[in-house]
Amino acid sequence: MNEAFYKIVRLIGRRVFLNASAPRVLHAERAARAGGYILAANHGSPYDAPLIIASNPRVIYWLSIVEIFRNPLVGCFLRCFGAEPLDRSGPDPRTVRHIVRHLRAGRVVGVFPEGGVRAPEESVLQGGALHDGVCKLAQLACVPVLPCVVVGSGKFADWKCWLPGARTRWVVAFGEAIFVREDANSARARGVMIEEIKSALRALHTEVADHA
C-alpha cells in the first residue's frame, strides 16, 4: 500500500461526502484503538467501504473478492489502496498469509463477512448469516474483530444524493472489540465468536437505525 495515496484519497473523499451529506459516526474512538484488528461490517451497497474509510481514523487494508481485480484499472487502484484479492473458488493461502502478516504487524484489515452485497431482507442485520472466515483469520493472527454497521450508504446510488448541500443522511457505528475464546477448541471458538459478531452487529443496527 501507498499510505500517502490512501490518505490523500481519504481526505478528498471526506470532503465530497461532507459537502453532500449529513453523516453521523458513532463510537469512532473504538475504531482508533491501537494494534491490529479485523473490521467486520455489514454490506448493503458498494458505497459501504468509502463511508467506512471516511469514518475510520486508522488506515484500512481491505480483503476483497478476486473478481473485482480482473478489471486492470480497478485492480491497480485497489492494490494501491492496500486491498488484497481473495479467490473464493478454493483455498487461497497466499492472500491469507498477506492478511495475517498485516494483522500481526498491528494493522487494520477490513472485511465484509456476508460475502457480498446483501439485500436488506438477507442482511445479517435482519437475521442473515455470516461466513466464519473472519473468525479463522482472527484465530491465525491472534487479533480481535471490531464490528461495524453502515446504514444509509445505498442512498448514493441516486446521483442527486451527491449534490452539494443534499444533506444525505448516513451512519457508521463501531462496536466493541470481540476476542477469540481460548477456553474452547478451534471450531467451537469460531462458532461462539461468529454468534457474538452477529449479535453485536444487530445491536449496533438497533442503536443507529433512527439516525439514517
C-alpha positions in Angstrom: 0.0 0.0 0.0 1.0 3.6 -0.6 -0.2 5.2 2.6 0.3 8.7 1.3 -2.0 7.9 -1.7 -4.6 6.3 0.7 -4.6 9.4 3.0 -5.0 11.8 0.0 -7.9 9.8 -1.4 -9.5 9.6 2.1 -9.2 13.4 2.5 -10.7 14.1 -0.9 -13.5 11.5 -0.2 -14.3 13.0 3.2 -14.7 16.5 1.7 -17.0 15.1 -1.1 -19.2 13.3 1.4 -19.3 16.2 3.8 -20.4 18.6 1.1 -23.2 16.3 0.1 -24.3 14.7 3.3 -25.1 14.9 7.0 -23.1 12.0 8.4 -23.2 10.6 11.9 -20.3 8.5 13.2 -20.9 6.6 16.5 -18.1 5.4 18.8 -15.2 6.4 16.5 -12.9 6.1 19.5 -13.3 2.3 19.3 -12.0 2.3 15.7 -9.0 4.3 16.8 -7.8 1.5 19.2 -4.1 0.6 18.8 -2.9 -2.6 17.4 -4.2 -5.0 14.7 -7.8 -5.8 14.4 -10.3 -7.1 11.8 -13.1 -4.6 11.0 -16.2 -6.7 10.1 -19.0 -4.8 8.5 -22.4 -5.4 7.0 -22.6 -4.9 3.2 -25.7 -3.3 1.9 -24.2 -1.4 -1.1 -20.9 -0.6 -2.9 -20.6 2.6 -1.0 -20.1 0.9 2.4 -16.3 0.8 2.1 -15.9 4.5 1.1 -18.1 5.6 4.1 -16.1 3.4 6.5 -12.8 4.7 5.2 -14.1 8.3 5.6 -15.1 7.5 9.2 -12.2 5.4 10.5 -9.1 7.3 11.6 -6.9 4.2 11.0 -5.6 3.1 7.6 -7.6 0.0 6.5 -6.2 -2.8 4.4 -9.2 -4.4 2.6 -9.8 -8.0 1.8 -11.9 -8.1 -1.4 -13.0 -10.7 -3.9 -10.7 -11.6 -6.8 -13.4 -10.9 -9.4 -13.2 -7.1 -8.9 -9.5 -7.2 -9.6 -10.0 -8.6 -13.1 -10.5 -5.1 -14.4 -6.9 -3.8 -14.8 -7.6 -0.2 -13.8 -9.8 -1.1 -10.8 -7.3 -3.8 -9.7 -4.4 -1.3 -9.9 -6.3 1.3 -7.8 -7.3 -1.3 -5.2 -3.8 -2.6 -4.8 -2.5 1.0 -4.3 -5.2 1.3 -1.7 -4.0 -1.8 0.1 -6.7 -4.3 -0.9 -5.9 -8.0 -1.3 -7.9 -10.2 -3.7 -9.3 -13.4 -2.2 -10.1 -16.3 -4.6 -13.2 -17.9 -3.1 -13.2 -20.8 -5.5 -10.8 -22.7 -3.3 -8.0 -22.3 -0.6 -6.0 -19.1 -1.1 -3.0 -19.5 1.3 -1.1 -16.6 -0.4 -3.7 -14.0 0.4 -4.3 -15.4 3.9 -0.6 -15.1 4.6 -0.6 -11.5 3.5 -3.6 -10.6 5.6 -2.3 -12.4 8.7 1.1 -10.5 8.2 -0.8 -7.2 8.2 -2.7 -8.0 11.3 0.4 -9.3 13.2 2.1 -6.0 12.2 -0.6 -4.1 14.1 -2.6 -3.0 11.0 -6.4 -2.9 10.4 -7.9 -5.3 7.9 -11.5 -4.6 6.6 -13.8 -7.5 5.6 -17.4 -7.9 4.6 -18.2 -11.4 6.2 -21.6 -11.6 4.5 -19.5 -12.4 1.3 -21.1 -9.8 -0.9 -23.7 -7.1 -1.1 -26.9 -8.2 0.5 -30.5 -7.1 0.1 -32.0 -5.7 3.3 -34.1 -8.8 3.9 -31.0 -11.1 3.5 -28.7 -8.9 5.6 -27.1 -10.1 8.8 -28.8 -7.1 10.4 -32.2 -8.8 9.6 -31.1 -12.3 10.7 -28.9 -13.3 7.8 -25.7 -15.5 8.1 -22.0 -14.6 8.1 -19.1 -16.6 6.9 -16.8 -17.8 9.7 -13.6 -17.0 7.7 -13.4 -13.8 9.6 -13.0 -15.8 12.8 -10.4 -18.1 11.3 -8.3 -15.0 10.4 -8.7 -13.7 14.0 -7.5 -17.0 15.3 -4.5 -17.2 13.0 -3.4 -13.6 13.7 -4.5 -13.6 17.4 -6.4 -10.3 17.0 -9.9 -9.1 17.9 -12.8 -8.4 15.5 -14.3 -5.0 15.6 -18.0 -5.0 14.4 -19.1 -2.1 12.2 -22.5 -1.1 10.9 -23.2 1.1 7.9 -26.7 2.5 7.4 -27.8 4.7 4.5 -25.0 4.0 2.1 -27.4 2.8 -0.6 -28.8 6.3 -1.0 -25.7 7.3 -3.0 -26.9 5.2 -5.9 -29.1 8.2 -6.7 -26.9 10.9 -8.2 -28.9 13.7 -6.5 -27.6 12.5 -3.2 -24.1 13.6 -4.3 -25.0 17.2 -4.9 -23.5 19.8 -2.6 -26.0 20.6 0.1 -28.1 17.5 -0.4 -27.6 16.5 3.3 -27.8 12.8 2.5 -28.1 11.1 5.9 -25.9 8.1 6.7 -24.5 6.5 9.8 -21.4 4.4 10.6 -21.1 2.9 14.0 -18.3 0.9 15.5 -18.8 -1.8 18.2 -16.6 -3.1 21.0 -13.7 -5.4 20.1 -14.6 -9.1 20.2 -11.8 -11.5 21.1 -11.3 -15.2 20.2 -12.2 -17.5 23.1 -9.2 -19.5 24.4 -11.3 -21.9 26.6 -12.7 -23.9 23.6 -11.4 -25.9 20.7 -10.9 -24.0 17.4 -14.2 -24.9 15.8 -16.1 -24.3 19.0 -14.4 -20.9 19.5 -15.3 -19.9 15.9 -18.9 -20.8 16.5 -19.1 -18.7 19.6 -17.3 -15.8 18.0 -19.5 -15.7 14.9 -22.6 -15.5 17.1 -21.1 -12.7 19.1 -20.3 -10.8 15.9 -23.8 -11.2 14.6 -25.3 -10.1 17.9 -23.0 -7.1 18.1 -23.9 -6.0 14.5 -27.6 -6.3 15.2 -27.3 -4.4 18.5 -25.4 -1.6 16.7 -28.1 -1.5 14.0 -30.8 -1.0 16.6 -28.7 1.8 18.1 -28.3 3.7 14.8 -31.5 2.9 12.9 -33.1 6.2 13.9 -30.2 8.3 12.6 -30.3 7.4 8.9 
